[in-house]
């Protein structure tokens, strides 16, 4: 269940995807969770564009 105050989603990543996220987080000097949020937002934006 999602509300305007709390959202929870489960994503399953491959080991390579996890390693890529760790590497990118180190290179960009941002937290892994922030990077994952950015990736998810980009994915959602792409999906929304496809629907138009």
C-alpha positions in Angstrom: 0.0 0.0 0.0 1.2 3.5 -0.8 0.2 6.8 0.7 1.5 10.3 0.3 3.6 9.8 3.4 5.1 6.4 2.8 5.8 4.3 -0.2 7.4 0.9 -0.3 8.5 -1.1 -3.3 10.5 -4.3 -3.8 13.0 -4.5 -6.6 15.1 -7.5 -7.4 18.5 -6.8 -8.9 21.1 -9.0 -10.4 24.5 -9.2 -8.7 26.0 -7.2 -11.6 23.4 -4.5 -11.2 24.2 -4.2 -7.5 27.9 -4.0 -8.3 27.3 -1.3 -11.0 25.2 0.7 -8.4 28.1 0.5 -5.9 30.6 1.5 -8.5 28.6 4.5 -9.7 27.9 5.6 -6.1 31.6 5.6 -5.4 32.4 7.4 -8.7 29.7 10.1 -8.2 30.3 10.3 -4.4 26.6 9.9 -3.6 24.8 7.3 -1.4 23.7 4.1 -3.0 20.1 4.7 -1.9 20.1 8.1 -3.5 21.5 6.6 -6.7 18.8 3.8 -6.6 16.1 6.5 -6.2 17.5 8.3 -9.2 17.5 5.1 -11.3 13.9 4.4 -10.3 12.7 7.9 -11.1 14.3 7.6 -14.5 12.7 4.3 -15.2 9.3 5.6 -14.1 9.7 8.7 -16.4 10.6 6.4 -19.4 7.5 4.2 -18.7 5.3 7.3 -18.5 6.6 8.5 -21.8 5.9 5.2 -23.4 2.3 5.4 -22.3 1.8 8.8 -24.1 
